[in-house]
Amino acid sequence: MSCPFSNNRIIFGDRPVQEFRAIKKGGTPAVQLFHSNVYDGFDDMWADIERFAQGHNSQYYNLYGVMNTCRDDLYHKSVTDADIAYRNWLLIDIDRAYTAKCPASDDEIEHAKRLANQIKHFMSEQGWPDPLEVMSGNGVHIYYDLNRMESDDEATTLIKTFLNLLADYFDNQYVKVDRSVYNASRITKVLGTIARKGEESTDRPYREASLI
């Protein structure tokens, strides 16, 4: 069953400024800022975001959005760390333990899901609330609510250190925690779009990013 595009509002929220990107190998990236003040409401804004995402995804682009809240006064430029007003999410990205140029196999997805369950159990023991969990296409994303954490150098260092500690403890021969996703302007997969990496095959198909 296809993931409803509206599920993206759970991750990206009804924010005054949103940035989404369409990227594919050999293609020119498309980057677009969406400002709520030019629409009649957030429903209209999200309808436009969906047209952008699905239109480019149908042309074999991969779709991403900035997962943390941008400053309201951001115009005419791509989002950088300095443009993030505050952090919404801690992203734990579980992917294959080797550098891959093709879609994941079903076995690799299962390894990612098992590691995600181990990490969720650990986080629960530390007092963290239940996270959002997403099948990213080739792995698993776990999102923990940071409750509008201030976006500054201290937060960046804290999240970077934490991801490194998780990776040191949980990485195995099959899957690993991505240590690089600590930056404030981090982009992440758009739900309801197909993740395309390299050439697909019968045992390594393209998959839709969706809530688990």
N, C-alpha and C positions, 0 to 999 in steps of 0.2 A: 504494500500500500504506500502511495506517495505521501511524503511528509507535508502537511499544510504549510504554505509559505508564511502564514500568520504566526507560526511558532517563532519566527525570527524576532518578534517583538518581546519575547521572553528574555532573549539575550541582549538585543540592541536597544530595547526600550523606546518609549515615546520621548525622544530627546530633540531639542530645538535644531541641532546640527548633527548630521550623519554623513559619514563618508563610506562609499562602497567602491570596490575595485574589481575589474574584470581582467584576468591575466591568463595568457596561454603562451606556450613556447613558440617562438617565431612570429608572434603577433604583437601588435602595438597595444600596450596596456590602456585600458579606459578607466579613468578615475573621475568620480563625480561626487560633489558635495550636494546634499539635500538640506534645504533650510525650511523649517516648518512655517515660517512667516509668509511664505509665498503660496501656501495652500489654504484651503478652507478648513482643514483640520488634519489630524494625524492619519485618519483613514485615507484621505486623498494622498497624503505624502507617501504612505506605505504602498498604495496602489502604484505610484510612480516608481518607487524603489523596486517593486516586483517586476514591472515592465522592463526596467533596466537590467535586473538580474536574469530573468528568464530569457530576455532577448539575447543577451550575450552568451548565456549558458547554451542556448540552442545553436550558437556558432562555435561551440567547443571551448569557450573560455571557462576558467574556474573563477568562482565568485567569492569575494571576501568583504568583510566589513570591519571597521574599527570598533573593538569591543568595549572600550572605555569612553567616558563622556567628554566630548570636545567642548572647547570654549564657545560661548554663544556668538562671539564677535569674529569667528573664523570665516574668512572669505578668500576665494581665488588662490588657494594654495593647497597642496597635499598636507595631510595631518602629520605633525612630528610630535615627539615626546613633550616638547614645550607647549603644545596646543591642547594637552589633556587637562581638563578642569579637575577631575578626580577619577579614581579607579573604581570600577564596578565589580571586576572579577579577578580572581586568581585562577588562571588557566593551567591545568595539568594536562599536557599533551602526550599521549602514549602512542608510540609508533614503533616501526620495526627497528631491530638492533643493528641493521646494516643499511648502508646507503642504497636506496632503491630507485630504479628508473621505470618501474612497472607497477600496476595495481597490486594490492595485497591479496594473498590467497585466503580462503575461508579459515584455514588453520591459523594463519597469522592474526586474523581478526579475533579469533577465539583466545589466542594468547594475550592480546591487548585487553580483551574484556576481563580475563582472569586477573591480570595485573591491576586493572582499574578497581576490581572488587577488593583486592588486597589493600590498595591505597585508601579506598573509601572506609574500610574497616579501621585502618590506622587513624585516619583523620577523625572518625567518629569517636575513637577512644581519647583523642586529644580535645574533644568538646566542640568540634566543628559541626555545623548543621548539615542536613542532607544536601548534596550538590545537584546541579543539573548534569546529565550525562548525554553525550552526543556521539553517534557513530560518524566519524569525520569523512568516511569514504575509504580510508586506508588504515584507520586506527581508532582510538577513542579519545575524546576530549572530556575532561571533568572540569566543571565551573563551580567555584566556591564564591559566594557573595561576600564582597569586601565592605559592603555598607558605606559606599562613598568615601573610601579611604583617600586621604590627601595624596596628591600626585607630586612627589618631590624626590630628590636624590636618595633620601633615607628609605623611602618606600621601595624604590628600585633596588637598592642594595639588599633590603630585607627579603624581597621576593626572589631575587637572584640567588641569594644564599640558601633560601628554603628549597628551591627547585634543585639546586646542586645536592643538598642533603638527601632529598627524596630519591634522586637518581643514584647516588652512592649506595643507598640502602636497598632500593627495589629493582634496579636494572638487572636483567638476566640475559641469557644467550639468545632469546627470541625477540624481546621487546624492551624498550627503554623509555625513560622520561626525558622529554626534550628540555634541555637546559637553557635554550636560547629564547624562550618566550616570556621573558621578564619585562620587556620594555613597555612603557605606558601606552604607546600608540600601536600596540600589537593588533594585527588583523587576524581574523579567524573566519572559518568557513560559513557560508550562507546556507542555512537549512533549506531543504527542498530543491537543491541544485545538485547536479551530477559532478562528482570529483573525478577528473580525468588526469591520469599520470602515466605517461608513456603509452604503450600499445596494450590494449586489453586482449585477453584470451579466454578460453572456456573456463579455466580454473583460476583466472585472475581478471574478473570482470570489473568494469567501472561500477561504482555504487553511488547512491544518493546520500548526502549528508542529512542525518535525521536524529531526532530525539530517541533515546533508548528508553 
